């Protein structure tokens, strides 16, 4: 080989060795306890979409625990790029910690909630206790399983939904609603810290007559434990449960993931993602996808936190604060 050929070969090796590696993106999605299977279905589809649009690969890591516990973990240093929670107050906690902008609800459509659900019931084969509505859960012969509302967004929604039902049934009488909740709490044999643990208590440890969790989760559990022939029950009244999302701006900027983090959450509103959400039994915001799955989602009277409680700020002040209504009733 000539000297010129050798020089050319050496130059080629030098160019190859100094060329930048193919760009790689990586984000951590910190989410609520029962969302594992949902994001296992969503993430590969987003990764393929991102690759097609940008030519870049993306790795999406997941972290799951009770929503409120996750918010505290992010405050304490868990490096979330995005959060996909099941309660708005948990994102507001990150706002107070300076990690998420105050206007986070305005940064994505529908108040930054691409899908929603509601607390519903799962009962044992043939529904032997005849459980149909919230009032059945305060009977002496019924044992109820749901996660601790002080540590779990799932459990907190159950508490608020039961409270809203009681207000709806008694004409808004607060004292009677609190008596109802006291009876409900007394029928709970064990308060697990998150929704997944509560599911295991009901389905695997076979404790309780009814499990209360998000409607979407009741369908997933029934399918997972098909041999047990659990029955799904939709109550007459329940609480609209938004599933809010946000970019943890402070972390994303530090991690260089702001672009892909915003794209990830925006993608949840696309028909492709909405269909996956609906297939996982969540109620979705895309009208055409919602119509396609209408038959699988029974009608239910849904009340909002604004209608029943005057908004999340009032709930935090009156119910969730130290010494508030929840703590008082929980310790009765």
C-alpha positions in Angstrom: 0.0 0.0 0.0 1.4 3.4 -0.9 2.2 6.1 1.6 -0.8 8.2 0.3 -3.1 5.2 0.8 -1.8 4.6 4.3 -2.4 8.3 5.2 -5.9 8.1 3.8 -6.7 5.0 5.8 -5.3 6.6 8.9 -7.4 9.7 8.3 -10.5 7.6 7.9 -9.8 5.8 11.2 -9.3 9.1 12.9 -12.6 10.5 11.5 -14.5 7.4 12.6 -13.0 7.4 16.1 -13.8 11.0 16.7 -17.3 11.0 15.2 -20.1 11.6 17.9 -22.0 8.5 19.0 -25.7 8.3 17.9 -27.7 10.6 20.1 -29.4 8.8 23.0 -32.3 10.1 25.0 -33.3 9.0 28.5 -36.0 9.9 30.9 -37.3 8.7 34.2 -41.1 8.6 34.6 -42.1 8.6 38.3 -45.6 7.3 38.5 -48.3 5.9 40.8 -48.3 2.4 42.2 -50.7 0.6 39.8 -49.5 2.0 36.5 -46.7 -0.6 35.7 -48.6 -2.5 33.0 -50.0 0.7 31.5 -46.6 2.2 30.8 -45.2 -1.2 29.8 -47.7 -0.9 27.0 -47.2 2.8 26.2 -43.5 3.2 26.4 -42.4 1.0 23.5 -44.9 2.7 21.2 -43.7 6.1 22.1 -40.0 5.0 21.7 -40.8 3.8 18.1 -42.6 7.1 17.4 -39.7 9.2 18.7 -37.2 7.2 16.7 -39.2 7.7 13.5 -39.4 11.4 14.1 -35.9 12.2 15.4 -33.7 9.3 14.5 -32.8 9.0 18.2 -33.4 6.1 20.5 -35.0 6.8 23.9 -34.8 4.8 27.1 -37.8 5.3 29.5 -37.2 4.2 33.0 -40.1 3.8 35.4 -40.5 4.2 39.1 -43.8 3.1 40.9 -45.1 3.6 44.4 -48.0 5.4 46.1 -48.5 8.7 44.4 -48.0 10.9 47.5 -44.9 8.8 48.5 -43.5 9.3 45.0 -44.0 13.1 45.3 -42.0 13.1 48.5 -39.3 10.9 46.9 -38.9 13.4 44.0 -38.6 16.2 46.5 -35.9 14.2 48.3 -33.9 13.7 45.2 -35.5 11.0 43.0 -34.4 12.4 39.6 -37.8 12.3 37.8 -37.9 14.0 34.4 -41.6 13.6 34.2 -44.3 12.6 36.7 -47.6 10.9 35.8 -49.5 10.9 39.1 -53.1 10.1 40.0 -53.7 13.2 42.1 -53.2 16.9 41.4 -52.1 17.7 45.0 -49.0 15.6 44.5 -47.8 17.7 41.6 -48.7 20.8 43.6 -46.3 19.4 46.2 -43.5 19.5 43.6 -44.5 23.1 42.7 -44.0 24.1 46.3 -40.6 22.4 46.2 -39.6 24.5 43.2 -39.4 21.6 40.8 -42.5 22.1 38.6 -43.8 25.5 37.4 -46.9 26.9 39.0 -48.8 27.0 35.7 -48.3 23.2 35.1 -52.0 22.7 34.5 -51.9 25.1 31.5 -48.9 23.4 29.8 -50.9 20.4 28.5 -54.6 20.0 27.4 -57.5 19.2 29.7 -55.8 20.6 32.8 -52.7 18.5 32.1 -54.8 15.3 32.4 -54.7 13.1 29.3 -56.9 10.4 30.8 -59.1 9.9 33.9 -60.9 7.2 35.9 -63.0 6.9 39.1 -63.1 4.8 42.2 -65.0 1.5 41.7 -65.4 -1.9 43.3 -64.2 -5.4 42.7 -66.0 -8.2 44.6 -65.6 -11.9 44.9 -67.1 -14.5 42.6 -70.9 -14.2 42.2 -70.9 -11.2 44.6 -71.9 -13.2 47.6 -72.5 -10.1 49.8 -74.6 -8.4 47.2 -72.5 -5.3 47.1 -73.9 -2.7 44.7 -73.1 0.8 46.1 -71.2 2.7 48.7 -73.8 2.2 51.4 -73.2 -1.5 51.3 -69.6 -1.0 52.4 -70.7 0.2 55.9 -72.6 -3.0 56.7 -71.3 -5.0 59.7 -70.9 -8.1 57.5 -68.7 -6.4 54.9 -64.9 -6.1 55.0 -63.4 -3.4 52.7 -59.9 -3.2 51.3 -58.3 0.0 49.9 -54.9 1.7 50.4 -54.2 4.2 53.2 -55.5 7.6 52.1 -52.7 9.3 54.0 -50.0 7.7 51.8 -51.8 6.8 48.5 -53.5 9.0 45.9 -55.6 5.9 45.1 -56.7 5.7 48.7 -57.3 9.4 48.9 -59.6 9.3 46.0 -61.5 6.4 47.6 -61.9 8.5 50.8 -63.1 11.5 48.8 -65.4 9.5 46.6 -67.1 7.9 49.6 -67.4 11.3 51.3 -68.9 12.8 48.1 -71.4 9.9 47.9 -72.5 10.5 51.5 -72.9 14.2 50.9 -75.0 13.5 47.7 -77.1 11.0 49.6 -77.8 13.1 52.7 -78.3 16.5 51.1 -74.9 17.9 52.0 -74.9 17.1 55.7 -71.2 17.1 56.8 -71.8 15.4 60.1 -73.6 12.5 58.6 -70.9 12.2 55.9 -68.2 12.0 58.5 -70.2 9.3 60.4 -70.4 7.4 57.1 -66.6 7.6 56.6 -66.0 6.5 60.2 -68.1 3.3 59.6 -66.3 2.7 56.3 -62.8 3.0 57.9 -63.9 0.6 60.7 -64.6 -2.0 58.1 -61.1 -1.9 56.7 -59.0 -4.8 58.1 -55.7 -3.5 56.8 -54.5 -0.3 55.3 -51.7 -0.9 52.8 -49.5 2.0 51.7 -50.3 1.7 48.0 -52.8 0.4 45.5 -50.6 -2.6 44.4 -50.2 -3.9 47.9 -54.0 -3.5 48.5 -54.6 -5.6 45.4 -52.3 -8.3 46.7 -54.1 -8.2 50.1 -57.5 -8.8 48.4 -56.5 -11.1 45.5 -53.7 -13.1 46.9 -54.1 -13.0 50.7 -57.9 -13.3 50.1 -58.7 -10.6 52.7 -61.9 -8.6 52.4 -65.1 -8.8 50.5 -64.6 -5.8 48.2 -61.5 -4.0 46.9 -61.9 -0.3 46.0 -59.5 1.0 43.4 -59.6 2.9 40.2 -62.1 1.5 37.6 -59.3 0.9 35.2 -57.5 -1.2 37.7 -60.6 -3.3 38.6 -60.6 -4.5 35.0 -56.9 -5.3 35.0 -57.1 -7.2 38.2 -60.2 -9.2 37.0 -58.2 -10.2 33.9 -55.0 -11.0 35.9 -56.8 -13.2 38.3 -59.3 -14.7 35.9 -59.5 -18.0 37.7 -60.9 -16.2 40.8 -63.8 -14.8 38.7 -63.9 -11.5 40.4 -66.9 -9.2 39.6 -66.6 -5.5 38.7 -69.1 -3.2 40.3 -69.6 0.4 39.3 -71.3 2.5 42.1 -74.1 4.9 41.4 -72.0 8.0 42.2 -68.2 8.4 42.1 -65.5 11.0 41.9 -63.9 12.2 38.7 -60.3 11.2 39.1 -57.9 13.2 36.9 -54.6 11.6 36.1 -52.3 14.7 35.9 -48.9 14.8 34.2 -46.0 17.3 34.4 -42.4 17.8 33.3 -40.2 18.1 36.4 -38.6 21.2 34.8 -35.8 21.6 37.2 -34.6 18.0 36.7 -35.3 17.9 33.0 -33.2 21.0 32.4 -30.3 19.6 34.4 -30.6 16.2 32.6 -30.9 17.7 29.1 -34.2 15.9 28.7 -36.6 18.9 28.3 -37.4 18.2 24.7 -38.1 14.5 24.9 -39.9 14.9 28.3 -42.4 17.4 26.8 -42.8 15.2 23.7 -43.5 12.1 25.9 -46.3 13.8 27.8 -47.7 15.5 24.6 -47.8 12.1 22.9 -50.2 10.7 25.6 -52.9 12.9 23.9 -52.5 11.4 20.5 -55.1 8.9 19.2 -52.5 6.2 19.2 -51.7 6.6 22.9 -55.4 7.3 23.8 -56.4 3.9 22.3 -53.8 2.1 24.4 -55.1 3.9 27.5 -58.7 2.9 26.6 -57.6 -0.7 26.0 -56.3 -0.5 29.6 -59.7 0.6 30.7 -59.0 4.2 31.4 -61.5 6.8 30.2 -59.9 9.1 27.6 -60.2 12.7 26.4 -60.1 11.9 22.7 -63.8 11.9 21.7 -63.5 9.5 18.8 -61.5 6.9 20.9 -63.9 7.4 23.8 -66.8 6.6 21.5 -65.1 3.5 20.2 -64.8 2.1 23.8 -68.1 3.4 25.1 -69.7 -0.1 25.5 -67.0 -1.2 28.0 -67.4 1.7 30.3 -70.8 1.9 32.2 -72.5 5.2 32.8 -72.0 6.7 36.3 -72.7 10.0 37.9 -69.4 11.6 38.3 -68.9 14.6 40.7 -65.7 16.7 40.7 -63.7 17.9 43.6 -64.9 21.5 42.9 -68.5 20.4 43.0 -68.2 18.3 46.1 -65.5 20.0 48.1 -64.8 23.4 46.6 -61.5 22.5 45.0 -58.2 21.0 45.9 -57.0 24.0 47.9 -60.0 23.6 50.2 -59.5 19.8 50.4 -55.9 20.3 51.5 -56.9 22.8 54.1 -60.0 21.1 55.6 -59.3 17.4 54.9 -55.7 16.7 54.3 -53.9 19.0 56.7 -52.4 18.0 60.0 -55.4 17.6 62.4 -57.8 17.9 59.5 -61.0 15.8 58.8 -59.2 12.8 57.3 -56.7 12.5 60.2 -59.5 12.9 62.7 -61.7 10.3 61.1 -58.8 7.9 60.5 -57.8 7.9 64.1 -61.4 7.5 65.5 
